[in-house]
Amino acid sequence: MSALPNSKSSFFRAAQGCGALVLAGAMVLPMSPALAQTVAADAPAAAATGALPGDRVRENPPVATSNEFAPHWSYNALKDTDNDQVLDFSGWGFKGDINSPKGVQIVVREKGTNTPVLAISDVIEYDHEELAFAYQGGYMTGTVKIPANTLNKAKQYIVEVWGNNGYEEGSEDLVAPIIGKIPEGRGTLLASQALNFNGSDGTTAADIPSAKATQESTPTFEVLYDGKAQLLYTFEGGTVHVKGSGFTKEWREKHGNVAVYIAASRGVPDGSLLPADDTPLRFEEGKDFTIAEDGTLDAQLTVEPDVLQRYYEPRNYFPGIPRYEVRYEVDLVAEQQGQPRLTLDDLWAGKNVVQRIAVQTQAYRPEKFAPKVAYKALADTTADQDIYFSGTGFYGEIHSVKGVQYVIREKGSNTPVLATSDVIEYNHHDRAFEYVDGVVDGTVKVPANTLDASKKYVVEVWANDGYSEIGEFLAPVVGKAPEGRGKLLASQDLNFKGSDAVEDKKPSLTDEQRKERATRGELAVALYLQAGAPEVKLPETSPWPDVKTDDPNYPAYIWVREKGISYGWSDGKFHADAGISNATVAAFTYRAAGSPAVRGDSPYSDVTPGSAFYREILWASQNLPTVYGGRYFLPKQLLTRGHLETVLTAFQSRTE
């Protein structure tokens, strides 16, 4: 690691010869009287006007008012198709005598005829207390297990419900769809519906074979991922891709022109928090998108950066109040000519809303999961000691019941745990399985004589998996191998000299020196040394009244001037002993790197295009992410010598 010299009086002399430093499913909402007449009578009423979370389904479907066979079903959103997952189906409207000997099965297959079954539920048997071929209340629930890589989001699939036809003559084989075979001829198709990767709340009725349309159908509408980010990041904006059909000329003449709103969801975290901006984004037919002659809609709606509010605004702010990200929904509405633009309250009330789809938003794009563990040099191993580990880069949802643990064990497979921290629980204020800014700090108590400097060890970070069937907590424990006891998230060799140590060289700064204020002179000297201490022609007269020509660091100061890194302050002085801020460090390192072109947007909430040193700070975010990660840059924050050492190490690593 690049090091700062111990002596502040002569940086140059001391350093000579050494290195320098989700979308939920569609939901039909209450409409105007004209629109309400066109909605299917058996469509369930909308859930509370707040948007459905991406991984939730309707818990209490409404009681059907008809005894007709009118199946609906809901299911959760599909997540990563590269992993095994389970879809929990909840169906209603399965009224009447189905006349299938045992019950029905839920089938998933690719759209088309004679396509094989890809996934299937077990037979869902009848449960009516009196009727042998019926479901109690028309309700039906089932689970479909979908193996990894079975589905491809670029393709189209259907969900079907099939009744079995008993047993084949002279065979014990049930005449029912099975995986790998086409379902045709293997039972009776009762209902089908396109599979929505975003999930379904069941408001759209399934198609019934041979059923005749008795009333006007409601147009279809969906928001697509397009195989890209499954979130809309409000800070950077993005594109919302909407598709639909059924918006024929006749339909629009009857109901009105089509408009799409992106509005804050009604569901707020608590009563004290409300969206500060109640003006929804509006996109209108003929201006922002077109509808084809056949009534289809296919539009890319552009959301400008930071147009949507990122966080709910508290009514009474006080320091430390949790920040909750605003959730949004996409509302498709039909507007009559001359109708005023809809307000947020109008949308929440369902005025003219044809369909609503919840949009999963996030304020900022999450950092990549890139864990790195830092720690000081280990003390005397013959005595008890505490090792404080500071982990960074633990971004995103870890999906472990409680949190993670630091583990020390001898290098190798199936070696027992020698020492471990307590479970470090999640601490994000509004995301249950995350750490704030990806930081995981924990202490491992290492008993005396546990470690031997002649052996090799590893420090690991393990996630726990909750409790086993017998009630045992599945987390690494001292004396047992961690394999099979949670999930390994990160591992690196344990260095007795500490994570920031260089072989055969002690860290340059003591703990007390790390706490001291860093200066402009230190930064200038360190960058000069990292450049190889190039020879410079020294002016006989110093360009700064506060720097003498015999100053041991004079060559470094002249070098930063010649490179355009710093010319000093506006008062004509260099101010070598002045403190340095994050913004100053960003400016110096950016110029030392050659002032390269920079593209992109600031990831920091406290740095906008109008901020001082915006370009330099943006460059630092992209090239020094191990130092300047997270959501805040804190431009005016002054650096300690320890912090500066970390920054310069990152800068040097970038150039190597």
Wavefront OBJ file of the C-alpha trace (Angstrom):
o trace
v 0.000 0.000 0.000
v 1.181 3.483 -0.676
v 2.061 5.134 2.562
v 2.240 8.602 3.976
v 5.622 9.377 5.608
v 5.640 9.612 9.385
v 7.160 13.064 9.507
v 5.014 15.930 8.322
v 7.938 18.378 8.278
v 9.656 16.839 5.274
v 7.453 14.682 3.105
v 9.803 14.678 0.181
v 12.889 13.564 2.079
v 11.053 10.869 4.041
v 9.548 9.321 0.911
v 12.704 9.210 -1.212
v 13.144 5.750 -2.753
v 9.749 4.316 -1.689
v 6.308 4.098 -3.296
v 3.876 6.909 -2.717
v 0.431 6.642 -1.688
v -40.528 -4.958 -10.053
v -43.595 -4.737 -11.670
v -46.593 -6.278 -10.331
v -49.411 -7.674 -12.438
v -52.120 -5.567 -14.064
v -54.951 -4.413 -11.843
v -58.315 -3.147 -13.098
v -59.502 -0.233 -11.019
v -62.793 1.519 -10.566
v -63.730 3.526 -13.675
v -66.109 6.179 -14.701
v -69.699 4.946 -15.283
v -69.129 4.794 -19.056
v -66.105 2.612 -18.627
v -67.537 0.520 -15.847
v -70.232 -0.790 -18.148
v -67.638 -2.479 -20.299
v -65.857 -4.330 -17.525
v -66.605 -8.016 -17.052
v -69.136 -8.562 -14.318
v -67.047 -11.225 -12.644
v -63.862 -9.106 -12.473
v -62.859 -8.695 -8.812
v -62.922 -5.222 -7.411
v -59.538 -3.553 -7.112
v -57.384 -4.037 -4.086
v -56.631 -0.966 -2.034
v -55.504 1.670 -4.429
v -51.903 1.346 -3.336
v -49.716 -0.609 -5.735
v -49.125 -4.295 -5.217
v -45.519 -5.165 -4.282
v -43.674 -7.102 -6.959
v -43.478 -10.311 -4.937
v -46.975 -10.359 -3.432
v -50.245 -11.743 -4.686
v -53.810 -11.087 -3.733
v -54.454 -12.635 -0.306
v -58.224 -12.307 -0.155
v -59.871 -12.664 -3.553
v -63.439 -11.446 -3.628
v -66.288 -13.862 -3.395
v -67.717 -14.586 -6.815
v -71.282 -13.529 -7.313
v -71.912 -15.995 -10.113
v -72.077 -19.786 -10.177
v -70.710 -19.814 -13.681
v -67.308 -21.275 -14.450
v -65.256 -18.045 -14.676
v -61.708 -18.844 -13.569
v -59.218 -16.258 -12.347
v -55.847 -16.816 -10.772
v -53.094 -14.801 -9.185
v -49.424 -15.587 -8.732
v -46.263 -13.906 -7.626
v -43.732 -12.298 -9.945
v -41.082 -14.545 -11.410
v -37.627 -13.603 -10.255
v -34.250 -14.757 -11.523
v -34.991 -17.463 -14.093
v -31.421 -18.709 -13.711
v -32.383 -20.166 -10.332
v -35.049 -22.573 -9.136
v -38.223 -20.826 -8.101
v -41.757 -21.568 -7.033
v -44.969 -19.969 -8.255
v -47.837 -20.032 -5.769
v -51.153 -19.904 -7.602
v -54.413 -18.817 -6.013
v -57.493 -19.283 -8.186
v -61.146 -18.477 -7.839
v -64.209 -18.771 -10.049
v -63.737 -22.541 -10.516
v -67.463 -23.076 -10.019
v -69.645 -25.972 -10.927
v -69.051 -29.621 -11.712
v -65.701 -29.898 -13.503
v -66.197 -33.598 -14.235
v -62.594 -34.615 -13.915
v -62.069 -37.713 -11.772
v -59.451 -36.335 -9.347
v -59.030 -32.623 -9.882
v -56.933 -30.282 -12.000
v -53.321 -29.369 -12.693
v -51.668 -26.026 -13.418
v -49.405 -26.228 -16.464
v -46.725 -23.868 -17.828
v -45.569 -24.253 -21.435
v -44.393 -22.157 -24.352
v -47.136 -20.361 -26.288
v -48.329 -22.277 -29.317
v -49.897 -25.602 -30.219
v -48.403 -28.950 -29.338
v -45.657 -27.404 -27.211
v -44.398 -29.638 -24.407
v -45.134 -29.044 -20.742
v -42.241 -27.252 -19.007
v -43.529 -27.206 -15.441
v -46.597 -28.532 -13.692
v -48.284 -28.678 -10.307
v -49.409 -31.827 -8.570
v -53.043 -32.774 -9.081
v -55.125 -30.323 -7.048
v -57.884 -32.537 -5.738
v -61.465 -31.476 -5.058
v -62.261 -30.270 -1.556
v -65.994 -29.569 -1.580
v -67.606 -30.996 1.509
v -70.667 -32.281 -0.389
v -69.942 -32.129 -4.131
v -67.442 -34.723 -5.287
v -66.441 -32.868 -8.448
v -66.231 -29.296 -7.176
v -64.010 -26.939 -5.232
v -65.297 -25.311 -2.090
v -66.431 -21.810 -3.017
v -64.732 -22.164 -6.382
v -61.337 -21.569 -4.771
v -58.314 -23.508 -5.918
v -54.652 -23.209 -4.855
v -51.565 -24.926 -6.191
v -47.799 -24.663 -6.488
v -45.661 -24.994 -9.610
v -41.939 -25.600 -9.167
v -39.946 -24.154 -12.063
v -36.369 -25.432 -12.397
v -33.541 -23.039 -13.208
v -33.176 -21.974 -16.858
v -36.552 -23.423 -17.800
v -37.999 -20.081 -18.874
v -36.553 -17.366 -21.102
v -37.934 -13.826 -20.719
v -37.458 -13.288 -24.439
v -40.121 -15.921 -25.173
v -43.861 -16.112 -24.530
v -45.492 -18.685 -22.285
v -48.984 -19.610 -21.169
v -50.484 -20.851 -17.937
v -53.192 -23.464 -18.310
v -55.497 -25.395 -16.051
v -56.190 -28.959 -17.155
v -58.624 -31.491 -15.783
v -57.455 -35.096 -15.766
v -59.503 -37.801 -17.467
v -58.995 -40.651 -15.029
v -56.812 -43.619 -15.871
v -55.888 -45.076 -19.218
v -57.604 -48.337 -20.055
v -55.628 -51.252 -18.712
v -53.019 -48.944 -17.185
v -52.242 -47.260 -13.919
v -51.189 -44.060 -15.757
v -53.350 -41.028 -15.015
v -54.520 -39.258 -18.149
v -53.110 -35.866 -17.205
v -50.410 -33.550 -18.581
v -46.866 -34.450 -17.606
v -43.545 -32.648 -18.045
v -41.907 -33.153 -21.394
v -45.055 -34.118 -23.292
v -47.637 -32.039 -25.073
v -50.808 -31.749 -22.969
v -53.214 -32.126 -25.903
v -55.052 -35.396 -25.591
v -53.996 -35.750 -21.975
v -56.965 -34.388 -20.100
v -59.352 -31.505 -20.689
v -58.210 -27.905 -21.097
v -60.349 -25.776 -18.815
v -58.723 -22.336 -19.006
v -55.593 -20.576 -20.275
v -53.864 -17.241 -19.893
v -50.608 -15.645 -21.009
v -47.843 -15.938 -18.410
v -46.852 -12.552 -17.025
v -43.308 -12.472 -15.639
v -44.412 -9.550 -13.480
v -47.010 -11.703 -11.742
v -50.771 -11.449 -11.750
v -53.311 -10.275 -9.198
v -56.052 -12.265 -10.936
v -58.214 -9.396 -12.064
v -58.113 -10.568 -15.667
v -60.281 -13.608 -16.323
v -58.713 -16.614 -18.009
v -59.739 -17.692 -21.485
v -62.190 -20.562 -21.628
v -62.006 -22.773 -24.736
v -64.997 -22.339 -27.058
v -66.494 -19.637 -24.851
v -68.281 -16.892 -26.741
v -67.676 -13.278 -25.920
v -70.847 -11.845 -24.465
v -69.558 -8.349 -23.810
v -66.902 -5.895 -24.802
v -63.472 -6.995 -23.695
v -61.161 -4.744 -21.729
v -57.949 -3.856 -23.577
v -54.749 -5.514 -22.426
v -51.858 -3.522 -21.044
v -48.431 -4.458 -19.687
v -45.107 -2.939 -18.728
v -42.078 -4.832 -19.980
v -38.590 -5.362 -18.619
v -37.135 -6.007 -22.064
v -34.534 -8.226 -20.453
v -32.861 -5.196 -18.860
v -33.081 -3.550 -15.455
v -36.164 -4.586 -13.541
v -36.316 -1.263 -11.769
v -36.851 2.338 -12.691
v -34.101 4.390 -11.060
v -35.598 7.761 -10.252
v -32.253 9.573 -9.940
v -31.000 8.615 -13.403
v -34.345 8.227 -15.161
v -34.873 5.650 -17.868
v -37.359 4.184 -20.278
v -40.699 2.606 -19.454
v -41.776 0.223 -22.206
v -45.558 -0.227 -22.367
v -47.486 -2.544 -24.653
v -51.171 -3.149 -25.115
v -53.890 -4.257 -27.482
v -57.608 -3.733 -27.919
v -57.418 0.058 -28.187
v -59.358 0.068 -31.420
v -60.750 3.157 -33.089
v -64.232 2.112 -31.961
v -63.083 1.622 -28.381
v -61.438 5.056 -28.256
v -64.458 6.762 -29.850
v -66.568 5.310 -27.081
v -64.252 5.821 -24.103
v -61.777 8.532 -25.057
v -58.161 8.930 -26.071
v -55.500 6.935 -24.293
v -53.050 8.494 -21.851
v -50.442 6.954 -19.587
v -49.591 8.413 -16.175
v -46.671 7.604 -13.918
v -47.779 8.536 -10.429
v -46.755 8.022 -6.838
v -48.457 5.038 -5.258
v -50.966 5.712 -2.529
v -49.316 3.308 -0.129
v -46.925 5.392 2.029
v -44.661 3.970 4.750
v -46.490 5.773 7.557
v -48.909 8.602 8.102
v -46.219 11.239 8.575
v -44.734 10.791 5.120
v -46.270 12.039 1.900
v -45.070 12.652 -1.647
v -43.906 16.246 -1.812
v -44.685 16.533 -5.515
v -48.213 15.427 -6.329
v -47.928 16.094 -10.079
v -47.809 12.818 -12.011
v -45.976 12.411 -15.316
v -48.362 12.283 -18.263
v -47.864 10.791 -21.727
v -50.630 11.246 -24.291
v -51.692 9.518 -27.482
v -50.635 11.386 -30.608
v -47.926 13.345 -28.812
v -45.795 10.882 -26.896
v -46.902 7.640 -28.538
v -49.186 6.328 -31.266
v -51.730 3.549 -31.487
v -51.674 1.371 -34.574
v -54.661 0.785 -36.847
v -55.230 -2.631 -35.257
v -55.506 -1.059 -31.800
v -52.084 -2.083 -30.529
v -49.900 0.122 -28.372
v -46.109 -0.213 -28.236
v -44.350 2.786 -26.743
v -41.055 3.707 -25.112
v -41.818 6.386 -22.548
v -38.777 8.409 -21.499
v -38.478 9.475 -17.858
v -35.952 12.285 -17.464
v -33.346 12.090 -14.681
v -34.538 13.183 -11.254
v -37.988 14.187 -12.487
v -39.651 11.686 -10.198
v -39.297 12.335 -6.513
v -36.837 9.952 -4.893
v -37.961 10.019 -1.272
v -41.084 10.770 0.666
v -40.860 14.102 2.446
v -41.590 14.098 6.184
v -44.021 16.662 7.488
v -41.779 17.417 10.432
v -38.133 16.751 9.686
v -35.668 15.919 12.410
v -32.088 14.593 12.147
v -31.816 10.865 11.682
v -35.358 10.313 10.428
v -35.512 7.263 8.131
v -35.815 7.966 4.414
v -38.317 5.940 2.430
v -38.184 5.680 -1.314
v -41.320 6.695 -3.191
v -43.096 3.859 -4.982
v -44.754 4.464 -8.322
v -47.435 3.012 -10.569
v -48.263 3.202 -14.265
v -51.894 4.149 -14.871
v -53.513 3.734 -18.287
v -56.524 6.018 -18.587
v -59.144 6.991 -21.165
v -59.680 10.759 -21.396
v -62.594 12.516 -23.065
v -61.835 15.564 -25.196
v -61.562 18.696 -23.081
v -61.198 16.767 -19.852
v -58.780 18.437 -17.404
v -55.503 16.716 -16.699
v -55.947 14.128 -13.943
v -54.506 14.841 -10.528
v -52.885 12.384 -8.167
v -56.093 12.249 -6.128
v -58.057 11.513 -9.314
v -55.784 8.590 -10.118
v -55.912 7.285 -6.556
v -59.706 7.397 -6.784
v -59.569 5.401 -10.042
v -61.079 8.162 -12.201
v -61.034 6.983 -15.832
v -58.358 4.418 -14.982
v -58.563 1.378 -17.245
v -55.643 -0.514 -15.780
v -52.931 0.082 -13.209
v -49.579 -1.629 -12.938
v -47.257 -1.193 -10.013
v -43.715 -0.159 -10.936
v -40.827 -1.140 -8.723
v -38.613 1.915 -8.372
v -35.396 2.689 -6.563
v -33.721 5.996 -5.929
v -30.268 4.926 -7.069
v -28.783 2.081 -9.030
v -27.263 -0.308 -6.493
v -23.549 -0.864 -6.392
v -22.189 -4.226 -7.475
v -21.662 -6.838 -4.805
v -17.887 -6.542 -4.414
v -16.940 -7.362 -0.823
v -13.590 -6.369 0.606
v -12.497 -6.801 4.211
v -9.997 -4.536 5.994
v -8.412 -4.923 9.442
v -5.399 -3.862 11.492
v -2.301 -5.953 12.194
v -2.921 -8.839 14.573
v -1.572 -8.405 18.065
v 0.222 -10.966 20.244
v -1.335 -14.334 19.399
v -0.365 -15.727 22.803
v -2.887 -13.402 24.420
v -6.601 -12.864 23.895
v -7.302 -10.243 21.272
v -10.180 -8.614 19.417
v -9.888 -8.207 15.644
v -12.109 -5.477 14.220
v -13.122 -6.149 10.630
v -14.524 -3.469 8.360
v -16.204 -4.842 5.251
v -17.250 -2.788 2.242
v -19.035 -3.622 -0.992
v -21.739 -5.830 0.566
v -24.441 -4.290 -1.616
v -27.882 -5.619 -2.461
v -30.160 -8.191 -0.912
v -28.194 -10.992 0.714
v -31.277 -13.143 1.437
v -30.107 -14.506 4.733
v -32.506 -14.692 7.628
v -30.681 -12.495 10.130
v -27.384 -11.290 8.719
v -23.775 -12.412 8.383
v -20.788 -13.497 10.482
v -17.052 -13.044 10.234
v -15.247 -16.379 10.496
v -11.559 -17.271 10.966
v -10.343 -20.776 10.207
v -7.283 -22.553 8.895
v -6.917 -22.411 5.120
v -8.361 -25.475 3.385
v -11.688 -27.239 2.921
v -13.815 -28.451 5.810
v -11.493 -26.962 8.402
v -13.213 -26.115 11.685
v -14.063 -22.556 12.686
v -11.511 -21.173 15.148
v -13.221 -17.888 15.952
v -16.336 -16.064 14.820
v -18.151 -12.810 15.342
v -21.714 -12.523 16.518
v -24.352 -12.358 13.790
v -24.151 -8.892 12.260
v -27.777 -8.057 11.577
v -29.057 -5.973 8.696
v -29.302 -2.257 9.347
v -30.884 -0.710 6.269
v -33.773 1.484 7.301
v -36.198 0.468 4.556
v -34.799 -2.720 2.955
v -34.905 -5.687 5.275
v -32.030 -7.721 3.828
v -29.432 -5.044 3.164
v -26.664 -3.097 4.867
v -26.472 0.676 4.616
v -23.941 1.586 1.900
v -22.808 -2.045 1.800
v -20.763 -1.677 5.012
v -20.468 -4.645 7.403
v -18.440 -4.056 10.561
v -17.859 -6.743 13.150
v -15.465 -7.923 15.855
v -14.005 -11.402 16.231
v -12.709 -12.385 19.662
v -9.674 -14.633 19.190
v -8.620 -16.590 22.299
v -4.938 -16.842 23.207
v -2.850 -19.370 21.257
v -5.622 -19.928 18.702
v -3.523 -18.739 15.765
v -0.022 -19.787 14.748
v 1.973 -17.387 12.561
v 3.587 -20.366 10.780
v 0.211 -21.524 9.435
v -2.148 -20.055 6.871
v -5.654 -18.861 7.710
v -8.615 -17.306 5.934
v -11.137 -14.718 7.037
v -14.588 -15.353 5.592
v -18.025 -13.792 5.638
v -20.904 -16.264 5.924
v -24.622 -15.697 5.708
v -26.805 -17.766 7.972
v -29.736 -19.802 6.652
v -32.082 -19.529 9.587
v -33.088 -22.624 11.481
v -33.020 -26.287 10.511
v -35.991 -28.614 10.833
v -34.814 -29.579 14.302
v -34.530 -25.955 15.400
v -30.744 -25.596 15.087
v -29.498 -22.227 13.927
v -27.690 -22.706 10.596
v -24.704 -20.457 11.037
v -20.986 -21.166 11.418
v -20.015 -21.988 14.998
v -16.662 -22.478 16.660
v -15.402 -26.031 16.396
v -17.396 -26.997 13.294
v -16.661 -26.698 9.596
v -18.787 -23.904 8.079
v -19.638 -25.856 4.907
v -23.340 -26.595 4.855
v -23.953 -24.039 7.580
v -25.026 -21.011 5.621
v -23.767 -19.405 2.432
v -20.189 -18.210 1.830
v -20.231 -14.594 0.631
v -16.565 -13.602 0.739
v -13.162 -15.051 1.560
v -9.603 -13.734 1.664
v -6.299 -14.818 3.177
v -5.677 -13.654 6.714
v -2.560 -11.437 6.873
v -1.009 -11.180 10.336
v 0.289 -7.741 9.312
v -3.209 -6.519 8.562
v -5.059 -6.100 5.297
v -3.289 -2.821 4.466
v 0.209 -4.074 5.242
v 2.976 -4.483 2.691
v 5.328 -7.482 2.994
v 8.327 -6.730 5.182
v 7.132 -3.199 5.771
v 5.186 -1.858 8.701
v 2.285 0.477 8.119
v 3.571 4.020 7.688
v 1.233 5.694 10.136
v 0.379 4.976 13.724
v -3.230 4.980 14.873
v -2.753 8.460 16.327
v -1.214 9.788 13.117
v -4.123 8.422 11.092
v -6.447 10.681 13.066
v -4.448 13.848 12.273
v -5.661 16.331 9.666
v -4.316 15.791 6.127
v -2.907 18.802 4.250
v -2.538 20.165 0.718
v 1.208 19.732 0.962
v 0.889 16.051 1.820
v -1.416 15.458 -1.109
v 0.882 17.297 -3.525
v 3.969 15.349 -2.369
v 2.196 11.991 -2.513
v 0.999 12.557 -6.089
v 4.502 13.713 -7.077
v 6.033 10.544 -5.664
v 3.450 8.330 -7.309
v 4.478 9.929 -10.606
v 8.046 8.754 -9.929
v 9.401 12.037 -8.518
v 10.258 13.392 -11.996
v 12.973 15.990 -12.328
v 11.667 19.534 -12.548
v 13.369 22.836 -13.260
v 13.112 24.766 -10.024
v 12.530 28.526 -10.270
v 15.065 30.613 -8.396
v 12.231 32.605 -6.948
v 9.260 30.793 -5.424
v 5.930 31.575 -7.105
v 4.304 31.604 -3.672
v 5.249 33.908 -0.791
v 4.557 31.158 1.786
v 6.871 28.563 0.150
v 10.645 28.943 0.364
v 12.994 27.614 -2.310
v 14.829 25.534 0.280
v 11.647 23.807 1.393
v 12.344 20.050 1.037
v 8.968 19.660 -0.676
v 9.577 22.561 -3.111
v 10.099 20.249 -6.152
v 6.739 18.556 -5.475
v 4.921 21.892 -5.255
v 6.490 23.137 -8.489
v 5.575 19.862 -10.196
v 1.862 20.129 -9.298
v 1.940 23.710 -10.630
v 3.537 22.672 -13.931
v 1.062 19.781 -14.317
v -1.867 22.125 -13.753
v -2.918 20.248 -10.632
v -2.845 23.324 -8.413
v -1.641 26.903 -8.774
v -2.383 27.787 -5.170
v -5.150 29.920 -3.691
v -6.662 33.122 -5.006
v -4.622 35.087 -2.447
v -1.454 34.019 -4.284
v -0.260 31.625 -1.579
v 0.111 27.849 -1.773
v -1.160 27.041 1.743
v 0.676 23.734 2.089
v -0.563 23.305 5.665
v -4.240 23.893 4.871
v -6.695 21.023 5.296
v -8.119 19.264 2.258
v -11.676 18.289 1.499
v -13.114 15.447 -0.545
v -13.742 17.920 -3.381
v -10.100 19.081 -3.322
v -8.830 15.496 -3.421
v -11.126 14.725 -6.353
v -9.798 17.783 -8.222
v -6.134 16.991 -7.545
v -6.346 13.297 -8.487
v -8.427 14.023 -11.594
v -5.835 16.506 -12.873
v -2.997 14.166 -11.922
v -4.689 11.517 -14.075
v -4.494 13.867 -17.068
v -7.979 15.449 -16.861
v -9.632 12.735 -18.992
v -13.077 13.065 -20.557
v -15.892 12.046 -18.221
v -19.366 10.788 -19.093
v -22.355 9.837 -17.029
v -24.331 11.260 -14.150
v -23.444 11.828 -10.547
v -24.452 8.939 -8.263
v -24.459 11.266 -5.239
v -27.525 13.002 -3.904
v -25.411 15.932 -2.673
v -23.605 16.515 -5.997
v -25.542 17.867 -8.995
v -24.395 19.261 -12.379
v -24.264 22.741 -10.881
v -21.995 21.716 -7.997
v -18.378 22.899 -7.757
v -15.917 20.353 -9.170
v -18.799 18.334 -10.622
v -16.677 16.805 -13.402
v -13.849 15.954 -11.016
v -16.199 14.368 -8.475
v -17.939 12.360 -11.195
v -14.534 11.051 -12.275
v -13.708 10.084 -8.673
v -16.964 8.136 -8.397
v -15.990 6.094 -11.465
v -12.286 5.630 -10.772
v -12.041 5.550 -6.969
v -15.236 3.599 -6.123
v -13.642 1.757 -3.189
v -13.278 5.117 -1.456
v -16.128 7.145 -2.841
v -18.968 4.646 -2.958
v -22.431 5.114 -1.517
v -25.011 7.837 -2.085
v -23.222 10.831 -0.557
v -19.894 12.392 -1.514
v -19.714 15.040 1.242
v -17.619 17.505 -0.831
v -16.690 19.766 2.105
v -15.715 17.011 4.522
v -12.048 17.333 5.566
v -9.804 14.282 5.340
v -7.635 12.705 7.996
v -4.187 11.348 7.135
v -5.560 7.809 7.377
v -8.373 8.659 4.967
v -5.940 10.317 2.555
v -3.741 7.234 2.625
v -6.747 5.142 1.584
v -7.588 7.509 -1.273
v -4.027 7.536 -2.586
v -3.862 3.764 -2.442
v -6.976 3.570 -4.597
v -5.517 6.130 -6.994
v -2.250 4.215 -7.289
v -4.071 0.906 -7.818
v -5.986 2.528 -10.643
v -2.761 3.429 -12.455
v -1.020 0.101 -11.981
l 1 2 3 4 5 6 7 8 9 10 11 12 13 14 15 16 17 18 19 20 21
l 22 23 24 25 26 27 28 29 30 31 32 33 34 35 36 37 38 39 40 41 42 43 44 45 46 47 48 49 50 51 52 53 54 55 56 57 58 59 60 61 62 63 64 65 66 67 68 69 70 71 72 73 74 75 76 77 78 79 80 81 82 83 84 85 86 87 88 89 90 91 92 93 94 95 96 97 98 99 100 101 102 103 104 105 106 107 108 109 110 111 112 113 114 115 116 117 118 119 120 121 122 123 124 125 126 127 128 129 130 131 132 133 134 135 136 137 138 139 140 141 142 143 144 145 146 147 148 149 150 151 152 153 154 155 156 157 158 159 160 161 162 163 164 165 166 167 168 169 170 171 172 173 174 175 176 177 178 179 180 181 182 183 184 185 186 187 188 189 190 191 192 193 194 195 196 197 198 199 200 201 202 203 204 205 206 207 208 209 210 211 212 213 214 215 216 217 218 219 220 221 222 223 224 225 226 227 228 229 230 231 232 233 234 235 236 237 238 239 240 241 242 243 244 245 246 247 248 249 250 251 252 253 254 255 256 257 258 259 260 261 262 263 264 265 266 267 268 269 270 271 272 273 274 275 276 277 278 279 280 281 282 283 284 285 286 287 288 289 290 291 292 293 294 295 296 297 298 299 300 301 302 303 304 305 306 307 308 309 310 311 312 313 314 315 316 317 318 319 320 321 322 323 324 325 326 327 328 329 330 331 332 333 334 335 336 337 338 339 340 341 342 343 344 345 346 347 348 349 350 351 352 353 354 355 356 357 358 359 360 361 362 363 364 365 366 367 368 369 370 371 372 373 374 375 376 377 378 379 380 381 382 383 384 385 386 387 388 389 390 391 392 393 394 395 396 397 398 399 400 401 402 403 404 405 406 407 408 409 410 411 412 413 414 415 416 417 418 419 420 421 422 423 424 425 426 427 428 429 430 431 432 433 434 435 436 437 438 439 440 441 442 443 444 445 446 447 448 449 450 451 452 453 454 455 456 457 458 459 460 461 462 463 464 465 466 467 468 469 470 471 472 473 474 475 476 477 478 479 480 481 482 483 484 485 486 487 488 489 490 491 492 493 494 495 496 497 498 499 500 501 502 503 504 505 506 507 508 509 510 511 512 513 514 515 516 517 518 519 520 521 522 523 524 525 526 527 528 529 530 531 532 533 534 535 536 537 538 539 540 541 542 543 544 545 546 547 548 549 550 551 552 553 554 555 556 557 558 559 560 561 562 563 564 565 566 567 568 569 570 571 572 573 574 575 576 577 578 579 580 581 582 583 584 585 586 587 588 589 590 591 592 593 594 595 596 597 598 599 600 601 602 603 604 605 606 607 608 609 610 611 612 613 614 615 616 617 618 619 620 621 622 623 624 625 626 627 628 629 630 631 632 633 634 635 636 637 638 639 640 641 642 643 644 645 646 647 648 649 650 651 652 653 654 655 656
